[in-house]
Amino acid sequence: MKVRIQGKNGHKTVELNRRKAIRERCLNCVGWSARDVKECEMTDCHLFEFRSGQGKQDSKLRARAVRKFCLWCTCGRANEVSKCTSPDCPLFAFRKSTIDRSIKIDSI
């Protein structure tokens, strides 16, 4: 799915799946430094286990991690996750149980 997200040098259009979205979110978190993502020490982050985007990764666990991260981002308010107003976040389209395809590059 092509989406428009916040990148290092402003907005960019990328093809995302959950694995790539987590990687982009982690890069955003550390200021777009791949080295800092690799050396991340935030082991209590729901995305920590999936930050590299490599290795054996369970897709159901990855989807659950995204939902938990979004719940954390909204301070535990589950009803706010579906009302999220941050379409620039790489996780935006994956914040619900199913993929929200309403925000595509074609509609922006």
VOBA-1610 file (N, C-alpha, C; in pm, whole numbers, padded with zeros to 5 digits, always signed):
BEGIN
Met+00085-00116+00000Met+00000+00000+00000Met+00090+00123+00000Lys+00069+00214-00094Lys+00146+00338-00099Lys+00081+00440-00009Val+00163+00499+00079Val+00113+00603+00170Val+00214+00716+00178Arg+00169+00827+00225Arg+00254+00944+00245Arg+00283+00954+00394Ile+00412+00954+00429Ile+00452+00959+00570Ile+00557+01066+00590Gln+00583+01097+00716Gln+00689+01191+00751Gln+00823+01120+00739Gly+00915+01181+00668Gly+01049+01127+00652Gly+01152+01224+00706Lys+01278+01190+00690Lys+01387+01272+00740Lys+01386+01412+00680Asn+01358+01420+00552Asn+01360+01549+00482Asn+01221+01596+00442Gly+01123+01569+00525Gly+00985+01606+00495Gly+00903+01484+00458His+00791+01507+00395His+00703+01397+00359His+00760+01318+00243Lys+00729+01189+00244Lys+00769+01101+00134Lys+00661+00998+00111Thr+00657+00947-00010Thr+00561+00844-00047Thr+00635+00712-00054Val+00584+00614+00019Val+00650+00484+00025Val+00546+00372+00018Glu+00593+00256-00021Glu+00512+00134-00020Glu+00533+00071+00118Leu+00426+00053+00194Leu+00440+00001+00330Leu+00361-00127+00352Asn+00419-00213+00433Asn+00349-00322+00497Asn+00379-00305+00646Arg+00328-00391+00732Arg+00350-00372+00876Arg+00499-00374+00913Arg+00573-00463+00852Arg+00716-00474+00884Arg+00789-00344+00850Lys+00763-00291+00731Lys+00828-00166+00690Lys+00776-00048+00771Ala+00649-00050+00808Ala+00591+00059+00886Ala+00656+00066+01023Ile+00680-00048+01085Ile+00747-00050+01216Ile+00888+00005+01201Arg+00957-00037+01099Arg+01094+00011+01075Arg+01094+00163+01058Glu+01001+00216+00979Glu+00992+00361+00959Glu+00960+00434+01090Arg+00872+00376+01170Arg+00837+00439+01299Arg+00958+00444+01391Cys+01035+00336+01392Cys+01156+00333+01475Cys+01260+00433+01426Leu+01275+00443+01295Leu+01367+00543+01240Leu+01323+00683+01279Asn+01193+00709+01272Asn+01138+00838+01312Asn+01168+00866+01459Cys+01154+00767+01542Cys+01174+00780+01686Cys+01317+00824+01721Val+01416+00771+01648Val+01556+00800+01680Val+01619+00902+01586Gly+01537+00973+01511Gly+01590+01077+01424Gly+01653+01024+01297Trp+01597+00919+01244Trp+01637+00859+01117Trp+01781+00810+01115Ser+01826+00753+01225Ser+01959+00694+01232Ser+01945+00542+01244Ala+01979+00471+01136Ala+01967+00325+01137Ala+02053+00265+01247Arg+02166+00324+01273Arg+02255+00276+01379Arg+02186+00285+01515Asp+02117+00396+01540Asp+02047+00412+01668Asp+01931+00315+01683Val+01867+00280+01571Val+01760+00180+01577Val+01820+00046+01619Lys+01931+00012+01558Lys+01997-00114+01588Lys+02041-00120+01735Glu+02086-00008+01789Glu+02136-00002+01927Glu+02030+00043+02028Cys+01906+00047+01986Cys+01797+00093+02074Cys+01794+00012+02204Glu+01774+00084+02313Glu+01768+00020+02445Glu+01629+00027+02507Met+01531+00070+02430Met+01393+00083+02480Met+01323-00053+02473Thr+01368-00144+02557Thr+01317-00281+02552Thr+01170-00292+02595Asp+01118-00189+02661Asp+00977-00193+02701Asp+00884-00141+02591Cys+00940-00095+02478Cys+00859-00050+02365Cys+00797-00172+02298His+00671-00163+02262His+00601-00275+02198His+00661-00310+02062Leu+00730-00216+01999Leu+00787-00239+01867Leu+00931-00289+01873Phe+00991-00292+01990Phe+01133-00322+02006Phe+01175-00451+01935Glu+01102-00555+01955Glu+01135-00687+01900Glu+01132-00688+01746Phe+01059-00594+01687Phe+01038-00592+01542Phe+01113-00479+01472Arg+01195-00404+01545Arg+01256-00281+01494Arg+01349-00302+01375Ser+01415-00416+01368Ser+01511-00439+01260Ser+01442-00476+01130Gly+01323-00533+01138Gly+01252-00576+01019Gly+01310-00702+00958Gln+01399-00768+01030Gln+01465-00887+00978Gln+01444-01004+01073Gly+01483-01120+01027Gly+01473-01238+01110Gly+01333-01296+01113Lys+01316-01400+01193Lys+01186-01465+01206Lys+01093-01373+01284Gln+00984-01338+01223Gln+00887-01251+01288Gln+00748-01304+01259Asp+00670-01319+01362Asp+00533-01366+01350Asp+00443-01249+01311Ser+00371-01260+01201Ser+00288-01150+01153Ser+00177-01114+01250Lys+00121-01213+01321Lys+00016-01183+01418Lys+00074-01107+01537Leu+00193-01145+01582Leu+00257-01073+01692Leu+00295-00932+01649Arg+00337-00916+01525Arg+00373-00784+01473Arg+00249-00695+01469Ala+00137-00748+01423Ala+00012-00671+01418Ala-00033-00633+01559Arg-00020-00727+01653Arg-00056-00700+01792Arg+00034-00591+01851Ala+00163-00594+01817Ala+00257-00494+01867Ala+00220-00354+01816Val+00179-00345+01692Val+00138-00216+01636Val+00016-00163+01711Arg-00082-00249+01733Arg-00202-00205+01805Arg-00168-00163+01948Lys-00079-00237+02015Lys-00040-00201+02151Lys+00036-00068+02152Phe+00121-00047+02052Phe+00193+00081+02045Phe+00095+00195+02026Cys-00002+00178+01938Cys-00102+00284+01915Cys-00184+00309+02041Leu-00215+00206+02115Leu-00287+00222+02241Leu-00201+00300+02340Trp-00072+00269+02345Trp+00021+00344+02431Trp+00026+00491+02388Cys+00032+00514+02258Cys+00041+00650+02204Cys-00081+00734+02241Thr-00197+00670+02254Thr-00320+00742+02290Thr-00348+00734+02441Cys-00244+00705+02517Cys-00253+00700+02664Cys-00355+00598+02714Gly-00364+00486+02644Gly-00451+00377+02688Gly-00597+00394+02653Arg-00631+00492+02573Arg-00772+00516+02536Arg-00802+00446+02404Ala-00858+00328+02413Ala-00884+00245+02294Ala-00971+00316+02191Asn-01069+00393+02237Asn-01157+00462+02143Asn-01084+00570+02065Glu-00971+00618+02115Glu-00895+00722+02046Glu-00807+00665+01935Val-00776+00537+01941Val-00692+00476+01838Val-00760+00487+01702Ser-00888+00456+01695Ser-00960+00464+01567Ser-00982+00608+01522Lys-00972+00703+01615Lys-00990+00845+01583Lys-00856+00916+01558Cys-00749+00840+01551Cys-00614+00897+01536Cys-00611+01003+01426Thr-00544+01113+01455Thr-00534+01223+01359Thr-00392+01240+01307Ser-00315+01132+01308Ser-00175+01138+01262Ser-00152+01052+01137Pro-00210+01089+01023Pro-00192+01007+00904Pro-00047+01004+00854Asp+00038+01093+00902Asp+00180+01092+00863Asp+00258+00982+00935Cys+00200+00923+01038Cys+00264+00815+01111Cys+00264+00690+01025Pro+00378+00622+01014Pro+00382+00500+00933Pro+00287+00390+00982Leu+00251+00394+01109Leu+00164+00290+01165Leu+00016+00321+01146Phe-00016+00440+01098Phe-00154+00487+01089Phe-00247+00386+01021Ala-00208+00336+00905Ala-00295+00244+00830Ala-00310+00109+00898Phe-00221+00078+00992Phe-00220-00054+01057Phe-00266-00048+01202Arg-00322+00065+01245Arg-00356+00085+01386Arg-00475+00002+01433Lys-00561-00041+01341Lys-00678-00122+01375Lys-00648-00269+01350Ser-00742-00355+01381Ser-00723-00498+01358Ser-00706-00529+01209Thr-00776-00452+01127Thr-00764-00468+00983Thr-00692-00346+00926Ile-00642-00358+00806Ile-00570-00247+00744Ile-00671-00140+00702Asp-00642-00015+00740Asp-00727+00097+00702Asp-00676+00150+00568Arg-00746+00114+00462Arg-00702+00154+00328Arg-00765+00285+00284Ser-00829+00356+00375Ser-00895+00481+00338Ser-00795+00593+00312Ile-00676+00584+00367Ile-00574+00686+00344Ile-00470+00628+00251Lys-00479+00663+00126Lys-00382+00622+00025Lys-00323+00747-00036Ile-00216+00731-00104Ile-00153+00844-00171Ile-00248+00907-00273Asp-00333+00826-00334Asp-00427+00877-00433Asp-00525+00977-00374Ser-00554+00963-00243Ser-00654+01051-00181Ser-00593+01174-00117Ile-00460+01186-00123Ile-00394+01302-00058Ile-00358+01404-00163
//
